[in-house]
Amino acid sequence: MSALQAAVKASQAHIGTEVGVSNWITVDQDMIDRFAETTFDTQWIHIDPVRAAAETPFGGTIAHGFLTLSLASRFAYDCFEMLPGQVMGINYGMNKLRFLMPVRAGSRLRGRFRLEEVRARSTTDLLRTNTLTIEIEGETTPALVAEWLGLAVFED
């Protein structure tokens, strides 16, 4: 049995279950400002704490939705190790993505992963579909929920 076939078989036993919960990470104003600068998205709701406190219902600035989403890779590093025979992992994209709750500056976030599907895509590629929920500490509604596709690439 190849390493890929073994990974498919082992992973199938976990379909429908939570397969990882990351560590918490704080999204502070400095992180938000650096993301705004990097992406050229300098809308005031992200970078002007005084105006955001006065003119929004959020009580201050909020993180960009794409900043929150970009932390998915960080959360995955906390939750997943390379599988035997795997040579790399590749972000394959999203099927579904919803931003459900704004992330206020100073919030702590973590990711939860639930394995939904796993299949061999080729003789070297294992395609995994996970539901990713990014939680905000102290909130019942998550920041976002996404169906995330990842490729585990194995040696040929």
N, C-alpha and C positions, 0 to 999 in steps of 0.2 A: 504494500500500500504506500503511495506517495505521501509526502508531507502535506500536500494540498488536500488529498483525500482524507487523511487523518484529521486535518483541521476542520473540514466540512462535517465529518461525522461527530467530532467532539463538540462543535458549535451547535449542531442541531438540537442537542439535549438542553440547550439554554434558551431556545426560542420562546418568547413570551415572558422572559424573566428579566429582572433588573441585573445587569452585568457589571455595573460600576457606579460609584458615587465619588465625585472628586473632592478635593480639599476646597475650602472657602478662599476666595480672593476678593480683596477690597478694590472697588472702582472709585478712585478718588478724583478730585478736580484736576490734579496734575496729569493723570492718565487720560482723562477726557480732553484736556487741552492739547496733549501730544497727539492724540488721535485726530483731533480737529485740524491741527497743523499738517499732519501727514496726508490726510484725505481732502484737504482744502474745503472742509465743511465747517465753516466758522459761524454757523447760525447762533444767534445770541442765547437761545435756550440751553445751549451746551457750554458756552464760554463766558457768559456775563452773569455771575452769581447775584449781583444786586438787582439787575433788571429782571432776571428769572424769578427771584423771590417776590418782586413787586407785581409782575404781570402774568404769572402763570399759576395754575392751581397746584404746582409741584412743590412749592416752598423753596425753590432753588433750582440749580441746573440739573439736567438729566443727561445721561450717557446717550450717545448715538446708538440706535438699534444695531447698526453694523459693528460697533465696538463690542457690544454685548455678544453678538454672534461670533465675532472673531476670537473670543475667548474659548470657543468650542475646542479648538486644538489644544489649548492649555489644559482644559478639563480632561480631554482624551488621554493626554500624557500621564495624568494621575491615575487613570483607570485601566489602561491597556498596555500590555507588554507584547513584544514581538513573539510570534508563535514559532515553534520549532520549524526550521526551514524557510521562514519568511525573511526576505531580504530588504523589503521596504513597505511602507504604508503610504497610500495616496488618497487624498480627499477627492471623491468622485462627484460630489455635489449634493444637492437637496431636492427632494421631491415636494415637500411641503414645508412652509415656514410661516409662523405667525408670531408677531410681537404683541404680547398680551398686557404688559404692565411696564410703565416707564421705570428706569433704574436711576434713582436719585444719587447724586454725587455723595460718596461716603458709604454707599451700600456694599454689602458683602454678597457675593454670588457663588454658586456651585452648580455643577452639572450632574445630572442623573441620566444614565444610559439604560435603555431597555432594548434587547435584541429582538427584532421583528422577523428578519429573514436572513438566510445565509445560503449562498449557492456558488458553485464553481462557474466562473464566467469563461474560463479557458483552461488550458493545462497548467497555467501559472497563476491565475488570478482568482482570488476568493472575494466575492462581493458580499458585504455585510450591510444590512439596513438596520439602523438603530433609531429609536425615538429618543431624541435629546430634549430634556427639560432643563432649562436654566432657572434655578430657584433664586429668589431674593430672600435673604435671612429676615425672618419676622413677618413675611407676607404669605398669604394663602394662594394668591394668584402668581404664577411664574412670570418671569420676564419674557420668556419665549418658549415655544415648543416647535421642534423641527424634526422632520424625517431625514436623517443624514445617511448618505451612502459613502462607504469607505472600501477601498480595495486593499487587500493584503496580497502582496506580490511574493511568490515563492520562486526559488531557484528552479530552473528548467531541468 
